[in-house]
């Protein structure tokens, strides 16, 4: 099967087929969540009723929209409301509740993802009253390749990401805006940024690494705190491009070097900061990679490599939510064992409570876990370092 590459990230190119006006047509299929190409596709327009669309999509039939764009958005919202009538039920414990929650979210994404639109040559959206999407799609998908079918839900995310990229996210500790790119976790949830901005610095403090830099926001905070040289890494090509863009915007190109794809750069640093995904589960999209870390792979990689990359009096800062502990996916004992096995000791810990709206949403099936969540900055040193 052929592939295409955008910013060094490779995607499998699939083709879908449908019949329209008694003619068999085809287009590329693209899904950021790696959803398989639909096997059954029918053409839909403004005459499609929400109950019918919900039933067909639930049975596995994709709907290629050929009507008015605002009506397509309205239909998507109507389908969403019908799915909301059957919310995920709580399980017998937090772990089971999380499993059921993820299953319900997956079903919802699959059903809503079956309302499709076609991006014509040049990423143009040829629908009545459609917005201009060419720039947004080029930022997310790369240069136009051929007519491409995507889910309307995904396209709305692409459009929203373009607006975030234009406007940016205000980061008070920087007195500036960070501009997230599509597929890169936004710094809208600022408690982890405040932890890095307020934690006491190690005695030696000229060089720093920011591992898994994402938008580059923590590298910028470290520069703001006086580090003369910061190396920021990521394994995602999109994140690397985003971080470089923000470093340039903030005038920090002379102090922050963005490199990768890698977790650790070569050499040692006085401070090494890492904010890995918090939940050891499989992501279902590029954006979810900022939240879900299968098998705690990044967390383990950071801990296992930290001592070898720290200067003698250096510190590693692990920024980690304990949400996984409240969901029964990882215990505090397991985390402490990983730290000890890596030849590290805990020099201190700073905690904060999350401020995001979900923490106070009593209707959320995971409310109890979210309400108890604490985000911590763990100050780690080599257990072989001189005290």
C-alpha positions as CSV (number, residue, x, y, z in Angstrom):
1,X,0.0,0.0,0.0
2,X,1.5,3.4,-0.9
3,X,2.5,6.0,1.7
4,X,3.0,9.7,1.9
5,X,5.1,11.7,4.3
6,X,4.5,15.1,6.0
7,X,7.2,16.6,8.2
8,X,8.9,13.1,8.4
9,X,5.7,11.4,9.7
10,X,4.5,8.7,7.4
11,X,0.9,7.9,6.7
12,X,-0.6,4.9,4.8
13,X,-2.5,6.2,1.7
14,X,-5.9,4.4,1.3
15,X,-8.6,4.9,-1.3
16,X,-12.3,4.9,-0.9
17,X,-15.0,4.4,-3.6
18,X,-18.6,5.5,-3.9
19,X,-21.3,5.8,-6.5
20,X,-22.6,9.3,-7.3
21,X,-24.9,10.2,-10.2
22,X,-24.5,6.6,-11.5
23,X,-20.8,7.0,-11.6
24,X,-18.2,5.3,-9.5
25,X,-15.9,7.8,-7.9
26,X,-12.8,7.5,-5.7
27,X,-10.6,9.6,-3.4
28,X,-7.8,9.3,-0.9
29,X,-8.8,8.5,2.6
30,X,-7.2,10.3,5.6
31,X,-7.9,9.9,9.3
32,X,-5.7,11.3,12.1
33,X,-7.1,8.7,14.4
34,X,-6.1,5.9,12.0
35,X,-9.7,4.9,11.4
36,X,-10.0,2.4,8.6
37,X,-11.5,3.6,5.3
38,X,-15.2,3.0,5.2
39,X,-16.4,0.1,3.1
40,X,-20.0,1.4,2.6
41,X,-20.5,5.0,1.5
42,X,-23.7,6.8,0.4
43,X,-24.1,10.4,-0.7
44,X,-26.1,12.6,1.7
45,X,-27.4,16.1,1.5
46,X,-29.8,18.5,3.3
47,X,-32.7,16.1,3.0
48,X,-30.9,13.6,5.4
49,X,-32.7,13.4,8.7
50,X,-30.7,13.1,11.9
51,X,-32.4,9.9,13.0
52,X,-31.6,8.3,9.7
53,X,-28.0,9.5,9.7
54,X,-27.5,8.3,13.3
55,X,-28.9,4.9,12.4
56,X,-26.8,4.5,9.2
57,X,-23.6,5.7,10.9
58,X,-24.2,3.4,13.8
59,X,-24.6,0.4,11.4
60,X,-21.2,1.3,9.7
61,X,-22.4,3.3,6.7
62,X,-20.4,6.5,5.9
63,X,-22.3,9.5,4.7
64,X,-20.5,11.7,2.1
65,X,-22.0,15.2,2.5
66,X,-22.9,17.1,-0.6
67,X,-25.3,19.7,0.9
68,X,-25.0,23.0,2.7
69,X,-21.9,23.2,5.1
70,X,-23.8,24.7,8.1
71,X,-26.4,22.0,7.7
72,X,-23.7,19.4,7.9
73,X,-22.5,20.9,11.1
74,X,-26.0,20.9,12.5
75,X,-26.5,17.3,11.5
76,X,-23.3,16.4,13.3
77,X,-24.5,18.1,16.5
78,X,-27.9,16.3,16.2
79,X,-26.1,12.9,15.9
80,X,-24.0,13.8,18.9
81,X,-27.1,14.6,21.0
82,X,-28.5,11.2,20.1
83,X,-25.3,9.5,21.2
84,X,-25.4,11.5,24.5
85,X,-28.8,9.9,25.4
86,X,-26.8,6.7,26.3
87,X,-23.9,7.9,28.4
88,X,-21.3,5.5,29.6
89,X,-22.3,3.9,32.9
90,X,-19.9,3.8,35.9
91,X,-18.1,0.5,36.5
92,X,-17.6,-1.4,39.7
93,X,-14.4,0.5,40.4
94,X,-12.4,3.3,38.9
95,X,-10.4,1.1,36.5
96,X,-13.6,-0.4,35.1
97,X,-15.2,3.0,34.8
98,X,-12.2,4.2,32.8
99,X,-12.5,1.2,30.5
100,X,-16.2,1.8,29.9
101,X,-15.6,5.5,29.4
102,X,-12.9,4.9,26.8
103,X,-15.1,2.3,25.0
104,X,-18.0,4.8,24.9
105,X,-15.7,7.5,23.6
106,X,-14.4,5.2,20.9
107,X,-17.9,4.3,19.8
108,X,-18.9,7.9,19.7
109,X,-15.8,8.9,17.7
110,X,-16.5,6.0,15.2
111,X,-20.1,7.0,14.6
112,X,-19.6,10.7,14.3
113,X,-16.5,10.1,12.2
114,X,-18.7,8.5,9.5
115,X,-20.0,11.9,8.3
116,X,-17.5,12.8,5.6
117,X,-16.6,15.7,3.4
118,X,-14.4,15.8,0.3
119,X,-11.4,18.1,0.1
120,X,-11.0,18.7,-3.6
121,X,-7.8,19.7,-5.5
122,X,-5.9,22.3,-3.4
123,X,-7.7,21.3,-0.2
124,X,-10.8,23.2,-1.3
125,X,-14.1,22.4,0.3
126,X,-16.7,22.7,-2.5
127,X,-19.9,22.9,-0.4
128,X,-22.4,25.7,-0.2
129,X,-21.5,28.3,2.5
130,X,-18.3,26.4,3.3
131,X,-15.5,28.3,5.0
132,X,-12.1,28.8,3.5
133,X,-10.1,25.8,4.8
134,X,-7.2,25.5,2.4
135,X,-4.6,27.1,4.7
136,X,-5.9,25.2,7.8
137,X,-5.7,21.9,5.9
138,X,-2.2,22.6,4.5
139,X,-1.0,23.3,8.1
140,X,-2.5,20.0,9.3
141,X,-2.1,17.7,6.3
142,X,0.7,19.2,4.3
143,X,0.6,20.3,0.7
144,X,-2.4,19.1,-1.3
145,X,-1.8,15.7,-2.9
146,X,-5.1,14.7,-4.4
147,X,-8.9,14.9,-3.6
148,X,-9.1,13.5,-0.1
149,X,-12.1,12.4,2.1
150,X,-12.0,13.2,5.8
151,X,-14.5,13.2,8.6
152,X,-16.3,16.4,9.2
153,X,-15.5,16.1,12.8
154,X,-11.8,15.9,12.1
155,X,-12.1,18.9,9.7
156,X,-13.7,21.0,12.4
157,X,-10.8,20.2,14.6
158,X,-8.4,21.2,11.9
159,X,-10.3,24.6,11.5
160,X,-10.3,25.1,15.3
161,X,-6.6,24.3,15.5
162,X,-5.9,26.9,12.8
163,X,-7.6,29.5,14.9
164,X,-5.6,28.5,18.0
165,X,-2.5,28.8,15.8
166,X,-3.4,32.3,14.7
167,X,-4.5,33.7,18.0
168,X,-2.2,31.7,20.3
169,X,-2.6,30.9,24.0
170,X,-1.7,33.5,26.6
171,X,0.9,32.2,29.1
172,X,1.0,34.6,32.0
173,X,4.4,33.6,33.4
174,X,5.9,34.5,30.0
175,X,3.8,37.6,29.3
176,X,3.4,36.2,25.8
177,X,1.4,33.9,23.7
178,X,2.3,30.3,22.6
179,X,0.9,29.3,19.2
180,X,0.0,25.5,19.1
181,X,0.0,23.7,15.8
182,X,-2.5,21.0,14.8
183,X,-1.8,17.7,16.6
184,X,0.4,19.3,19.3
185,X,-1.0,19.5,22.9
186,X,-2.0,23.1,23.7
187,X,-0.7,24.7,26.9
188,X,-4.2,25.8,27.8
189,X,-4.0,23.7,31.0
190,X,-1.5,25.9,32.8
191,X,-0.9,24.3,36.2
192,X,2.1,22.4,35.0
193,X,3.6,25.6,33.6
194,X,3.2,27.3,36.9
195,X,5.0,24.5,38.7
196,X,8.0,24.9,36.4
197,X,7.9,28.6,36.8
198,X,7.9,28.5,40.6
199,X,10.0,25.4,41.6
200,X,13.4,26.2,43.3
201,X,16.2,25.9,40.8
202,X,19.1,23.6,41.4
203,X,22.4,25.1,42.6
204,X,23.9,24.9,39.2
205,X,21.6,26.3,36.6
206,X,23.1,27.3,33.2
207,X,22.0,24.4,31.0
208,X,18.7,22.6,30.7
209,X,16.9,20.0,28.6
210,X,13.2,20.1,27.9
211,X,12.2,16.5,26.9
212,X,8.9,16.1,25.0
213,X,8.8,19.8,24.4
214,X,5.5,19.9,22.4
215,X,4.8,23.6,21.8
216,X,8.1,24.6,23.4
217,X,6.4,26.4,26.3
218,X,8.5,24.8,29.1
219,X,11.7,25.6,27.2
220,X,10.5,29.2,27.0
221,X,9.8,29.2,30.7
222,X,13.3,27.9,31.5
223,X,14.8,30.6,29.3
224,X,12.6,33.1,31.2
225,X,14.1,31.8,34.5
226,X,17.6,32.5,33.3
227,X,19.0,29.3,31.8
228,X,21.6,30.3,29.2
229,X,21.2,27.2,27.0
230,X,18.2,25.0,26.6
231,X,17.9,21.9,24.4
232,X,14.3,21.0,23.6
233,X,13.5,17.5,22.1
234,X,10.5,15.7,20.8
235,X,9.8,12.5,18.8
236,X,6.9,14.2,16.9
237,X,7.8,16.1,13.7
238,X,4.7,18.3,14.2
239,X,5.9,19.2,17.8
240,X,9.4,20.0,16.6
241,X,8.0,22.3,13.9
242,X,5.7,23.9,16.4
243,X,8.4,24.4,19.1
244,X,10.8,26.0,16.5
245,X,8.0,28.3,15.4
246,X,7.4,29.5,19.0
247,X,11.1,29.8,19.8
248,X,11.4,32.1,16.8
249,X,8.3,34.1,17.7
250,X,9.6,34.7,21.3
251,X,13.1,35.7,20.1
252,X,14.8,32.7,21.9
253,X,16.5,31.0,18.9
254,X,19.9,32.0,20.3
255,X,19.2,30.2,23.6
256,X,16.9,27.3,22.7
257,X,17.9,24.6,20.4
258,X,15.0,22.4,19.2
259,X,16.2,18.9,18.1
260,X,14.9,15.5,17.4
261,X,13.3,13.1,16.9
262,X,14.7,11.9,20.2
263,X,13.9,11.8,23.9
264,X,17.3,12.7,25.2
265,X,19.8,14.8,23.3
266,X,23.5,14.1,23.7
267,X,25.4,15.4,26.7
268,X,24.4,16.5,30.2
269,X,22.5,19.3,31.7
270,X,22.0,21.0,35.1
271,X,18.3,20.6,34.8
272,X,16.2,18.1,32.8
273,X,12.5,18.7,32.7
274,X,9.9,16.2,31.4
275,X,6.1,16.4,31.3
276,X,5.2,12.9,29.9
277,X,1.7,11.8,29.1
278,X,-0.1,11.0,32.3
279,X,-2.2,8.0,31.6
280,X,-0.8,4.6,30.6
281,X,-3.3,3.7,27.9
282,X,-3.3,3.7,24.0
283,X,-4.0,7.1,22.3
284,X,-6.6,7.1,19.5
285,X,-5.4,10.2,17.7
286,X,-2.3,12.4,17.3
287,X,-3.6,14.9,19.9
288,X,-4.2,12.1,22.5
289,X,-0.5,11.3,22.4
290,X,-0.1,14.2,24.8
291,X,-2.3,12.5,27.4
292,X,-1.9,8.7,26.8
293,X,1.4,6.9,27.1
294,X,1.1,3.1,26.4
295,X,2.9,1.1,29.0
296,X,4.3,4.3,30.5
297,X,7.0,4.2,27.8
298,X,8.0,7.8,27.9
299,X,7.9,8.0,31.7
300,X,10.2,4.9,31.9
301,X,12.5,6.2,29.2
302,X,12.9,9.5,31.0
303,X,13.6,7.9,34.4
304,X,15.9,5.3,33.0
305,X,18.0,7.8,31.1
306,X,18.0,10.7,33.6
307,X,21.0,9.9,35.8
308,X,23.3,9.4,32.8
309,X,22.4,12.9,31.5
310,X,22.5,14.9,34.7
311,X,25.5,17.1,35.7
312,X,26.8,16.1,39.2
313,X,24.7,18.6,41.1
314,X,21.8,18.6,38.6
315,X,18.1,17.8,39.0
316,X,15.4,16.2,36.9
317,X,11.9,17.6,37.2
318,X,9.2,15.1,36.5
319,X,5.8,16.8,36.0
320,X,3.1,14.2,36.5
321,X,-0.6,14.0,37.3
322,X,-1.7,11.3,39.7
323,X,-4.9,10.8,37.7
324,X,-3.7,7.3,36.6
325,X,-3.5,6.3,40.3
326,X,-7.1,7.4,40.9
327,X,-8.1,5.4,37.8
328,X,-6.4,2.3,39.1
329,X,-3.9,2.3,36.2
330,X,-0.8,2.9,38.1
331,X,0.0,2.9,41.9
332,X,2.2,5.3,43.8
333,X,4.3,2.3,44.8
334,X,4.9,1.4,41.2
335,X,6.0,5.0,40.4
336,X,8.4,5.1,43.4
337,X,9.8,1.8,42.4
338,X,10.5,3.0,38.8
339,X,12.3,6.1,40.3
340,X,14.4,3.9,42.7
341,X,15.2,1.3,40.1
342,X,16.5,4.0,37.8
343,X,19.1,5.1,40.4
344,X,17.3,8.2,41.4
345,X,16.0,9.7,44.7
346,X,13.3,12.2,45.4
347,X,14.8,15.5,46.6
348,X,11.4,17.1,46.9
349,X,7.9,17.4,45.5
350,X,5.6,20.4,44.8
351,X,1.8,19.8,44.3
352,X,-1.0,21.7,42.7
353,X,-4.7,21.1,42.0
354,X,-5.9,21.2,38.4
355,X,-8.1,24.1,37.3
356,X,-9.7,22.7,34.2
357,X,-13.5,22.6,34.0
358,X,-13.7,18.8,34.0
359,X,-12.4,18.7,37.6
360,X,-15.8,20.2,38.7
361,X,-18.1,18.4,36.3
362,X,-20.2,16.0,38.5
363,X,-21.9,14.5,35.4
364,X,-18.5,13.1,34.1
365,X,-18.3,9.4,34.6
366,X,-14.8,9.9,35.9
367,X,-15.7,12.8,38.2
368,X,-14.4,11.2,41.4
369,X,-11.0,10.6,39.9
370,X,-10.7,14.0,38.3
371,X,-11.8,15.7,41.5
372,X,-9.1,14.0,43.5
373,X,-6.4,14.7,40.9
374,X,-3.1,16.3,41.9
375,X,-0.4,17.4,39.6
376,X,3.1,17.2,41.0
377,X,6.6,18.3,40.2
378,X,9.0,15.6,41.4
379,X,12.5,16.9,42.0
380,X,14.8,14.0,41.2
381,X,18.6,13.6,41.7
382,X,21.0,10.7,41.1
383,X,21.1,8.5,44.1
384,X,24.9,8.4,43.6
385,X,25.3,12.1,43.7
386,X,27.1,13.8,46.6
387,X,24.6,15.2,49.1
